[in-house]
Amino acid sequence: MTNLDTSTPGLLKPTVTAAAMISQATGTAIGNFGENGGSLSLLFDGTTNAGVAGSAVTNSATSGKYFGKTYSGGQSVSKARVYGRNDAGYLNSGTGETVTIELCWKDGAAPNSTASDVTVAGSVSFTEVDTTNMQEITSNTTAPHDHWVLRFSRTGTANAMFAVEGEFYGLPTTNNLSVSSVAFTAATEPTRMKALFRVKEVDTAVAGTDYTFECSRDGGATYTTMALTELYTSASPTAGMRVVEAAETDVSGQPSGTSPRWRFKTLNNKMVELHDAYFYWD
């Protein structure tokens, strides 16, 4: 077995590698943070725990303050993290005010001076505290975009806003799964095999291209790929479940054996779940 997620009993699905942070050296810093102290470069220097000397400062406006990155050729972002000052959070007015941070994107020209022309992909609102108070914002899109920014707004009377670091994360990666059954016992040496199984194609997938089903009569030492036909997608209560037929397959050319076994693989980093399989031989 390779890359099998065992978190759900009875369900065979690929593992997922968590989204990695996009290198802080990638892209060009943009925004109006740093206009009242510090610089945009401080927001992408890898330091997440800092006071005023390690922060970028912007003025007292209640909205329209932002920073982010321009990525040449576009970049997909699954989430972002932002860190405030370790001794003052995000505002200089003490605790209690409400801060909202929005993860936004734009294509084409860079955002305008207040980032009023961006599209919001996610947001978080919280009550200001005088700590780093890391915030994570999840994106609602996996599409690549030219510019990604964190746009800030607040309530109350603060006359300065701070940030220490911003981080953007790429997309999580679905790993390719390989999982096989136990070896069954056949009364006589099989010459033909077929199967019927149900999958849930979480990602758009094509049978035979993005996932395969194979059969063996010698306990898994030799496998033959089976031709797959997607028969239909079931309705409620198992909506979205695809019923797939693995055509009758000649295994007479395989080495001798009476230990039938099947193997299911996912390809092209697609999330496809195997829910059950019916395996036949004669």
C-alpha positions as semicolon CSV with decimal commas, in nm:
position;residue;x (nm);y (nm);z (nm)
1;M;0,000;0,000;0,000
2;T;0,119;0,348;-0,085
3;N;-0,034;0,678;0,030
4;L;-0,343;0,520;0,188
5;D;-0,542;0,744;0,421
6;T;-0,667;0,521;0,703
7;S;-0,860;0,790;0,891
8;T;-1,202;0,659;0,779
9;P;-1,264;0,288;0,846
10;G;-1,382;0,100;0,538
11;L;-1,294;0,381;0,297
12;L;-0,986;0,368;0,075
13;K;-0,864;0,710;-0,034
14;P;-0,534;0,887;-0,106
15;T;-0,345;1,084;0,154
16;V;-0,311;1,459;0,111
17;T;0,007;1,657;0,165
18;A;-0,069;1,984;0,341
19;A;-0,022;2,310;0,155
20;A;0,331;2,446;0,177
21;M;0,413;2,809;0,232
22;I;0,513;2,989;-0,086
23;S;0,871;3,109;-0,054
24;Q;0,895;3,464;0,078
25;A;1,151;3,527;-0,196
26;T;0,887;3,454;-0,462
27;G;0,689;3,746;-0,604
28;T;0,706;4,121;-0,559
29;A;0,579;4,292;-0,243
30;I;0,298;4,544;-0,294
31;G;0,077;4,757;-0,068
32;N;0,065;5,066;0,151
33;F;0,189;4,918;0,475
34;G;0,521;5,078;0,576
35;E;0,410;5,430;0,489
36;N;0,438;5,534;0,854
37;G;0,737;5,322;0,952
38;G;0,912;5,000;0,867
39;S;0,890;4,867;0,513
40;L;0,707;4,613;0,300
41;S;1,017;4,395;0,301
42;L;0,975;4,336;0,677
43;L;0,643;4,165;0,606
44;F;0,813;3,890;0,406
45;D;1,143;3,842;0,591
46;G;1,050;3,519;0,769
47;T;1,023;3,676;1,115
48;T;0,686;3,616;1,282
49;N;0,770;3,727;1,636
50;A;0,872;4,092;1,658
51;G;0,792;4,427;1,814
52;V;0,782;4,770;1,655
53;A;1,129;4,740;1,502
54;G;1,021;4,438;1,300
55;S;0,682;4,566;1,188
56;A;0,543;4,772;0,904
57;V;0,319;5,059;1,012
58;T;0,035;5,232;0,831
59;N;-0,177;5,531;0,930
60;S;-0,512;5,568;1,101
61;A;-0,752;5,499;0,816
62;T;-1,025;5,253;0,911
63;S;-1,004;5,069;0,578
64;G;-0,812;5,048;0,251
65;K;-0,483;4,935;0,406
66;Y;-0,322;4,630;0,252
67;F;-0,008;4,441;0,162
68;G;0,064;4,134;-0,045
69;K;0,247;3,991;-0,343
70;T;0,241;4,009;-0,720
71;Y;0,319;3,669;-0,871
72;S;0,436;3,672;-1,230
73;G;0,232;3,419;-1,425
74;G;-0,022;3,379;-1,144
75;Q;-0,030;3,177;-0,825
76;S;-0,287;2,958;-0,654
77;V;-0,333;3,032;-0,283
78;S;-0,523;2,808;-0,042
79;K;-0,478;3,021;0,269
80;A;-0,280;3,303;0,423
81;R;-0,143;3,377;0,768
82;V;-0,069;3,716;0,915
83;Y;0,108;3,811;1,239
84;G;0,076;4,122;1,454
85;R;0,330;4,279;1,688
86;N;0,423;4,067;1,990
87;D;0,370;4,368;2,220
88;A;0,077;4,546;2,055
89;G;-0,109;4,318;1,815
90;Y;-0,236;4,503;1,509
91;L;-0,342;4,840;1,656
92;N;-0,186;5,100;1,884
93;S;-0,507;5,174;2,074
94;G;-0,499;4,883;2,316
95;T;-0,745;4,597;2,321
96;G;-1,113;4,576;2,237
97;E;-1,143;4,707;1,882
98;T;-1,257;4,477;1,602
99;V;-1,010;4,405;1,324
100;T;-1,105;4,244;0,993
101;I;-0,847;4,099;0,755
102;E;-0,954;3,991;0,406
103;L;-0,762;3,766;0,170
104;C;-0,814;3,911;-0,177
105;W;-0,699;3,861;-0,534
106;K;-0,681;4,057;-0,857
107;D;-0,567;3,986;-1,212
108;G;-0,411;4,226;-1,459
109;A;-0,298;4,561;-1,320
110;A;-0,197;4,581;-0,956
111;P;-0,463;4,685;-0,700
112;N;-0,535;5,054;-0,666
113;S;-0,415;5,261;-0,370
114;T;-0,687;5,136;-0,136
115;A;-0,736;4,788;-0,286
116;S;-1,100;4,869;-0,352
117;D;-1,083;4,686;-0,686
118;V;-0,996;4,339;-0,556
119;T;-1,210;4,027;-0,509
120;V;-1,244;3,887;-0,158
121;A;-1,159;3,517;-0,127
122;G;-1,189;3,487;0,250
123;S;-1,189;3,690;0,571
124;V;-1,151;3,680;0,946
125;S;-1,269;3,924;1,214
126;F;-1,142;3,929;1,571
127;T;-1,111;4,142;1,882
128;E;-0,775;4,317;1,914
129;V;-0,534;4,193;2,181
130;D;-0,178;4,304;2,255
131;T;-0,007;3,988;2,127
132;T;0,116;3,845;1,796
133;N;-0,235;3,697;1,752
134;M;-0,166;3,504;1,432
135;Q;-0,469;3,491;1,203
136;E;-0,533;3,236;0,927
137;I;-0,766;3,308;0,636
138;T;-0,882;3,032;0,401
139;S;-0,931;3,100;0,031
140;N;-1,253;3,005;-0,149
141;T;-1,077;2,956;-0,482
142;T;-0,803;2,730;-0,614
143;A;-0,754;2,928;-0,937
144;P;-0,423;3,109;-0,994
145;H;-0,426;3,490;-0,980
146;D;-0,172;3,764;-1,045
147;H;-0,199;3,954;-0,718
148;W;-0,281;3,833;-0,367
149;V;-0,324;4,081;-0,085
150;L;-0,430;4,103;0,279
151;R;-0,668;4,397;0,323
152;F;-0,726;4,540;0,671
153;S;-1,010;4,734;0,829
154;R;-1,095;4,818;1,188
155;T;-1,340;4,988;1,422
156;G;-1,256;5,230;1,701
157;T;-1,003;5,509;1,746
158;A;-0,662;5,359;1,670
159;N;-0,429;5,594;1,482
160;A;-0,184;5,331;1,360
161;M;-0,202;4,975;1,232
162;F;0,080;4,720;1,242
163;A;0,178;4,391;1,082
164;V;0,491;4,183;1,128
165;E;0,462;3,907;0,869
166;G;0,236;3,775;0,596
167;E;0,248;3,424;0,455
168;F;0,073;3,280;0,150
169;Y;0,028;2,906;0,102
170;G;-0,008;2,707;-0,219
171;L;-0,257;2,425;-0,272
172;P;-0,254;2,095;-0,084
173;T;-0,146;1,799;-0,297
174;T;-0,339;1,474;-0,331
175;N;-0,092;1,189;-0,343
176;N;-0,124;0,894;-0,580
177;L;-0,270;0,589;-0,406
178;S;-0,189;0,224;-0,460
179;V;-0,383;-0,030;-0,253
180;S;-0,448;-0,400;-0,302
181;S;-0,674;-0,663;-0,155
182;V;-0,557;-0,960;0,043
183;A;-0,484;-1,269;-0,162
184;F;-0,794;-1,484;-0,195
185;T;-0,791;-1,862;-0,250
186;A;-0,923;-2,006;-0,576
187;A;-1,024;-2,372;-0,600
188;T;-0,866;-2,394;-0,945
189;E;-0,630;-2,175;-1,140
190;P;-0,829;-1,876;-1,275
191;T;-0,812;-1,783;-1,643
192;R;-1,058;-1,490;-1,637
193;M;-1,132;-1,213;-1,389
194;K;-1,374;-0,921;-1,369
195;A;-1,489;-0,670;-1,108
196;L;-1,755;-0,418;-1,019
197;F;-1,674;-0,136;-0,780
198;R;-1,797;0,200;-0,652
199;V;-1,588;0,513;-0,633
200;K;-1,650;0,873;-0,538
201;E;-1,470;1,107;-0,774
202;V;-1,409;1,401;-0,541
203;D;-1,200;1,558;-0,817
204;T;-1,312;1,534;-1,177
205;A;-1,165;1,205;-1,293
206;V;-1,178;0,960;-1,581
207;A;-1,177;0,583;-1,526
208;G;-0,870;0,426;-1,679
209;T;-0,688;0,759;-1,690
210;D;-0,706;0,895;-1,338
211;Y;-0,761;0,564;-1,164
212;T;-0,706;0,201;-1,261
213;F;-0,809;-0,147;-1,145
214;E;-0,579;-0,446;-1,192
215;C;-0,602;-0,819;-1,129
216;S;-0,360;-1,097;-1,043
217;R;-0,381;-1,472;-1,001
218;D;-0,036;-1,524;-0,848
219;G;-0,088;-1,331;-0,525
220;G;0,013;-0,993;-0,665
221;A;0,347;-1,081;-0,823
222;T;0,196;-1,010;-1,166
223;Y;-0,089;-0,769;-1,243
224;T;-0,293;-0,710;-1,558
225;T;-0,473;-0,377;-1,608
226;M;-0,848;-0,414;-1,662
227;A;-1,056;-0,205;-1,905
228;L;-1,294;0,020;-1,710
229;T;-1,642;0,144;-1,800
230;E;-1,823;0,404;-1,590
231;L;-2,178;0,264;-1,582
232;Y;-2,372;0,530;-1,391
233;T;-2,370;0,768;-1,095
234;S;-2,600;0,662;-0,815
235;A;-2,873;0,883;-0,673
236;S;-2,953;0,963;-0,309
237;P;-2,872;0,840;-0,045
238;T;-2,537;0,761;-0,206
239;A;-2,539;1,059;-0,442
240;G;-2,217;1,111;-0,634
241;M;-2,107;0,748;-0,613
242;R;-1,985;0,619;-0,949
243;V;-2,044;0,252;-1,036
244;V;-1,760;0,122;-1,252
245;E;-1,722;-0,210;-1,430
246;A;-1,383;-0,374;-1,480
247;A;-1,426;-0,584;-1,792
248;E;-1,362;-0,955;-1,806
249;T;-0,986;-0,990;-1,837
250;D;-0,780;-1,284;-1,962
251;V;-0,516;-1,382;-1,705
252;S;-0,419;-1,714;-1,863
253;G;-0,086;-1,564;-1,964
254;Q;0,009;-1,477;-1,608
255;P;0,234;-1,713;-1,410
256;S;0,046;-2,001;-1,255
257;G;-0,134;-1,933;-0,930
258;T;-0,449;-1,979;-0,729
259;S;-0,426;-1,659;-0,521
260;P;-0,651;-1,395;-0,689
261;R;-0,592;-1,036;-0,589
262;W;-0,695;-0,692;-0,709
263;R;-0,513;-0,358;-0,701
264;F;-0,659;-0,008;-0,721
265;K;-0,450;0,295;-0,814
266;T;-0,515;0,667;-0,844
267;L;-0,313;0,872;-1,090
268;N;-0,250;1,237;-1,175
269;N;-0,293;1,346;-0,811
270;K;-0,672;1,311;-0,825
271;M;-0,885;1,251;-0,515
272;V;-1,084;0,935;-0,591
273;E;-1,226;0,725;-0,307
274;L;-1,285;0,350;-0,339
275;H;-1,593;0,252;-0,138
276;D;-1,638;-0,115;-0,224
277;A;-1,538;-0,375;-0,480
278;Y;-1,683;-0,706;-0,606
279;F;-1,420;-0,932;-0,756
280;Y;-1,490;-1,243;-0,964
281;W;-1,280;-1,516;-1,126
282;D;-1,316;-1,849;-1,300
